[in-house]
Amino acid sequence: MEIDCLKSKIESYSPMLVSQIPETKLASVFVLFYEINNQMNLVLQIRSQKLQHHPGEIGFPGGSLEKSDQNLFETATREVQEEIGVSFSDIELFGKLDTVLTSTKFLIHPYVGKIINKQKFSLSCEVQSMLFVPISELNNQINWRNDYIINENCIKNNRAFYYHGNIIFGATAKIINNLLNLLDETV
């Protein structure tokens, strides 16, 4: 999958957006791509083990809408700057993906783009480390599994992505899967 193809498909895509559902919290993330050794990679972060919520989990840079944010796009760009030290001036925006509702009642608005300049990532105390996943690995079916979670007397089937001993699940895996569906690269 070429980055230009990805950009073209996302630019022409009309995402299914949900503005607000009662009792949900608004949030946004930035699904970023970054070139390393002539190979395009998905940018993920591993959250610090010291955090109260979701310690050690893998996700995209992003967070909750704050009162100072004018909109969810501003939330995403602010969080990218705060969490991994990348300025919006170093990002080429491609567009948006479908809104995702999490089990913890967050309504996530994913923006997609590419980091266009070489970076020295500056991680906040919320981020333990970065994880760069080559696009080719996202398309490899062997990396995807169905995990079954039993809670509240029901069984949930969740797609999870396994990469070099890391498990990417929940909203992050759902956003990646939505991206692959859009690109007709379903695994």
C-alpha positions in Angstrom: 0.0 0.0 0.0 1.6 3.2 -1.1 1.2 6.3 1.0 -0.1 8.3 -2.0 -2.9 5.7 -2.4 -3.7 5.9 1.3 -3.8 9.7 1.1 -6.1 9.7 -2.0 -8.6 7.2 -0.5 -8.8 9.1 2.8 -9.1 12.5 1.2 -12.1 11.3 -0.8 -13.7 9.4 2.0 -16.8 10.7 3.8 -16.5 9.3 7.3 -19.5 8.3 9.5 -19.3 10.9 12.2 -21.2 11.0 15.5 -21.0 14.4 17.1 -22.2 13.4 20.6 -24.1 10.6 22.4 -25.5 11.3 25.9 -23.1 10.4 28.7 -20.1 10.1 26.4 -16.9 12.0 26.5 -15.5 13.5 23.3 -11.9 12.7 22.3 -9.7 12.6 19.2 -6.6 10.8 18.0 -4.1 11.3 15.2 -3.4 8.2 13.1 0.0 9.2 11.8 2.4 7.6 9.3 6.1 8.1 9.4 8.8 7.0 7.0 11.8 5.0 8.4 14.4 3.5 6.1 12.2 4.1 3.0 9.3 2.2 4.6 6.1 3.9 5.8 5.1 3.0 9.4 2.1 3.6 11.6 3.0 5.6 14.7 1.8 4.2 18.0 2.8 5.0 21.5 3.0 2.7 24.6 1.5 4.4 27.6 3.4 4.8 30.8 2.9 2.1 33.4 2.5 4.9 36.0 -0.8 6.1 34.5 -4.0 5.5 36.3 -6.0 4.8 33.1 -4.9 2.3 30.5 -1.3 1.9 31.8 1.1 0.1 29.3 -1.6 0.0 26.6 -0.8 0.9 23.0 -2.6 3.6 21.2 -2.5 6.7 19.0 -1.5 10.1 20.2 -4.7 11.8 21.4 -6.9 12.6 24.2 -10.1 14.2 25.6 -11.5 17.5 24.4 -10.5 20.2 26.8 -12.4 23.5 27.3 -9.5 25.4 25.8 -9.8 23.4 22.5 -11.9 25.1 19.8 -12.7 21.7 18.2 -11.6 18.0 18.1 -9.0 18.7 15.4 -7.3 21.1 17.8 -7.5 18.4 20.5 -5.7 15.9 18.3 -3.0 18.4 17.2 -2.5 19.6 20.8 -2.1 16.0 22.1 0.4 15.1 19.4 2.5 18.0 20.4 2.2 17.3 24.1 2.7 13.5 23.9 5.3 12.9 21.2 6.6 16.4 20.5 5.4 16.7 16.9 4.2 20.1 15.8 1.2 20.3 13.4 3.4 22.2 10.9 5.3 18.8 10.5 2.1 16.9 9.7 0.3 16.6 6.3 -3.4 16.1 7.1 -5.2 13.5 4.9 -8.6 13.5 6.5 -10.8 11.6 9.0 -12.0 8.1 9.7 -15.3 6.9 11.2 -16.0 7.9 14.8 -15.4 5.1 17.3 -17.3 4.5 20.5 -15.3 2.8 23.3 -16.6 0.5 26.0 -15.5 3.3 28.5 -17.9 5.7 26.7 -15.4 7.8 24.8 -16.4 9.0 21.4 -13.2 9.1 19.4 -12.7 11.1 16.2 -9.6 9.8 14.4 -7.7 12.2 12.1 -5.2 10.7 9.6 -1.9 12.2 8.4 1.7 11.8 7.7 4.7 13.3 9.5 6.5 15.1 6.7 9.8 16.1 8.4 12.5 14.0 10.1 11.6 14.0 13.9 13.4 13.7 17.2 10.3 12.5 19.1 10.1 14.2 22.6 8.0 11.9 24.8 5.9 13.2 27.7 5.7 11.4 31.0 2.5 9.8 29.8 4.4 7.9 27.1 6.8 5.1 27.9 8.0 4.5 24.3 7.1 4.7 20.6 6.1 1.7 18.5 6.5 2.0 14.7 4.6 -0.7 12.7 5.4 -1.1 9.0 2.3 -0.8 6.8 3.1 -4.3 5.4 2.7 -5.8 8.8 -0.8 -4.3 9.2 -1.8 -6.2 6.1 -0.3 -9.5 7.3 -3.2 -11.8 8.4 -0.9 -13.7 10.8 -0.7 -10.7 13.0 -4.5 -10.4 13.5 -6.5 -12.6 15.9 -9.9 -12.7 17.4 -9.9 -12.3 21.2 -13.0 -13.3 23.1 -13.8 -11.3 26.3 -16.5 -12.5 28.7 -18.2 -9.9 30.8 -21.7 -9.1 32.0 -22.9 -12.5 30.8 -22.0 -12.0 27.2 -19.1 -12.9 25.0 -17.5 -10.1 22.9 -15.4 -10.9 19.9 -12.6 -8.3 19.5 -10.0 -8.1 16.8 -6.5 -7.7 18.1 -3.2 -7.0 16.3 0.0 -8.7 17.6 3.4 -7.2 16.7 6.7 -8.1 18.2 5.3 -9.2 21.5 2.9 -6.2 21.7 -0.9 -6.5 21.6 -2.9 -3.8 20.1 -6.6 -4.1 21.0 -9.7 -2.2 21.7 -10.4 1.2 20.1 -6.9 1.3 18.6 -7.3 -2.0 16.8 -10.8 -1.0 15.7 -9.4 2.2 14.2 -6.7 0.3 12.4 -9.2 -2.2 11.1 -11.5 0.6 9.9 -8.5 2.1 8.1 -7.7 -1.2 6.4 -11.4 -1.7 5.4 -11.4 1.7 3.8 -8.3 0.8 1.9 -9.7 -2.6 0.9 -6.9 -4.3 2.8 -9.1 -6.2 5.2 -7.3 -8.9 7.1 
